[in-house]
Amino acid sequence: MLRTTGFVGAVSCCFVLLNNSSSYAGLLTTTAGALTQGTVAFDNGNLQGNLDYAVFPAAAFTAAFGNDDYTPGDTYVYTYQIINSSDPGTDSISADVTAPVAPANTIGTFEVDPGMGEIDASTAVFVGPTANWVFNPEIPLGENSYGLAYSSPNLPTAGAALIVDGGNSVLLEIPVPGIPEPASVALLGIGGSVMLLLRRRNSR
């Protein structure tokens, strides 16, 4: 279990693992309380597997997984798990998730399914606009990564994941933190101004 506090304005994610022959969608895709969840399959002839994802309100995440491994640092917890079913001989797989400009913090890992022999990351850190999880030693054949998590105050939007192995890559779509729409920001500003004017009027 890893937990690192920190803050970045834009989020990318990087995962590195090896030779996982599992080919099922894990518990992240069925755990109750998620705002959105699912799995994205990938197969380009060289890379095969699934990237599971779920975005939880902090309280729902803690209710499902506890906070012994990972304690949420904000309103929402973005979680991912890589399930690699590539043939033996795969050198490595990494995923790079490019997000809109959005705050993120408290990167770490957590055990999704204790009965599956998941392998924890050796490092989980923000490096510039990138959230990085690296596995060293590598994940053995037939085992999955731990859950990979970070927190954000913002609701999800669509982002991109790039799964890479040497010269091979596949592009996937997954949820990442969004940014408030300009109209929403404007309405918040107007609402604040109205409240201020009402307070001033009532104080007279």
N, C-alpha and C positions, 0 to 999 in steps of 0.2 A: 504494500500500500504506500502510495506517495501522495504528498500534499504540499504544494508550493503556493504561497500567496503572491500576488503580483497583479499588475494592471497593464493592459494593452488597449489601444484604441481600435485596432483592427485585428481580426483573428484568422490565422491559418493554422492548420493542424498537420502534424507529421507523425506517422506511425511506421515502425520498422519491425518486421517479424519474418520468420522462416517456416516453410514446409509444414503447413497445417492441413491435414486431410479431412477435417470435419466439414460437413456440407449442409448443416441445418441452420435454421433461424433460431437464435437463442432467446433467453428470457426477456431481454430488452424489448422485444417486439410484442410481448403479451402482458407485461407488468402493468397492473392497474394504476391509474392516476396520471398517465402521460398526456400531455397536450397533443403530441403527435409522435408516432412511432412506426417502424417498419424495417424492412431490409432491402438492400439493393444488391442484386446478383451481378457478378461480372465474369466474363469469359471471352477473351480475345484469342483463344487458341493456345496461349502461353500462361496467362494468368486466369485462375478460376477461384471463385469464392463468393463471400457475402460480406457486406458492411452493414451491420445492424445499427440502428440509431433510435433514440428516444429523447424527448425534451420534457422534463418534469418541473412543476412548481417545486420549490425547495422542500416544502413540507411533505409532498407526495414522494419525493425521492427518499427522504429520511425514513418515512413510514415503510417503504419497500425494501430498502437496503441498509437501514441504520446509519449511524455516523461514526462507526469505529474506523472504517477505512477512509472515508471521504466526508468532510463536513462542508455543506454548501456555503459559498461566500456571497451569494446574492439571491435574487428572486427566483431565477430559473437555473436549472442544471442541464447542460447539454452533454449527452452521453453517447458513446460509440463503442462498438466491439467488432474487431476484424476476425473473420472466420475464413482462413485460407485453405482451399481444397486443391491447390495446384499440385501437379505431379512432383514427386521427389526430384531434387536437383535444382529447384528454384533457389536463386541466390538470396533475394530479399524482396520484400514488398514494403513500399512506403506510400502513404496517402497524404496529399497536401490539400488542405481545405481552405479555399480563398473566400473570405467573408467581406461583406460591406463594412464600412467604418462603423464599429460598434464596440462598446466597452466589454471586456472580458477579464476574469480574474480567477484565482484559486484553482489552478490546474492540479490534477491528481489522478488517482486510479482507485478502483474498488472491485471487490469480488462479485461478479454477477451470479454465478452458479457454483457454490462451493463443491459440488459433486463432480465437476467437469475437469478438475486439475488445471485451472487457468494459470497462465504465467504472467507475473507482474512485470511492469516496465522497470528498467534500471534507472531511467531518468524521466522526469516529466517537468518541463520548464517552458516558460515563454521566452522566445528569442526574437526580439523585435516584434513584428506583427505575426509571428508564428507560434502556435502551440505544438510542442514537440514531445512525443513519447517514443523512447528508444528501448529496445529489448536486447540486453547483452548479459548473459548468454541468450542466444536466439530461442524462439519458441519451437519446441520439438514437433515432429510430425504427429498429428492427431490431437493436438491441444490448442486451445483458444487463448486469445489475449484476455487480460483483465478488462473490466470496463474502463473506458478512458473518459475523463470528465473535466469540464471547466464550468464556471458560473458566469452569469450575465444578468443585468437588470432588464434586458430587452427580449421581446418575443421573437420567435423564429421566423425566418424567411428562407427562400431557397438559396443554397450555396453549392459549390462544386468541390468534389473530391477527386484527386488524381492519384490513382494507384499505380505505382511504378515498381518495376523489377528490371534492373539493368537498362537495356534499351527498349523494354516493353512497358506499355502504359495503357490504362483505361481511365476514362473520365466518367464520374458518377455525380448524381445530384443528391444532396443531403441537406438537412436543416442546419442553419447557422444563425447567430443573432442578427436581427434586422435593426433598422433605425427608424425612429418615428417619422411618419410621412410629414412633409412640410405643412399640409393642411392641419394635421393634428397638433403640430407645434404651434401654429398660428392660433388655433382655438384655445390651447392652453394659455398662451400669452394674453389673449383677449379675456379669457375667464379670470385670470389673475388681476387684470386691470379693472374689470367690473367689480370684483370683490373689494379691491382697494378703494375704489370710488364709493361703494356702498358703506364701507367702514368709516370713511371720512364724512359722508353725509350723515350717518347715524350718530357720529360723535359731536355734531354741531348742536 
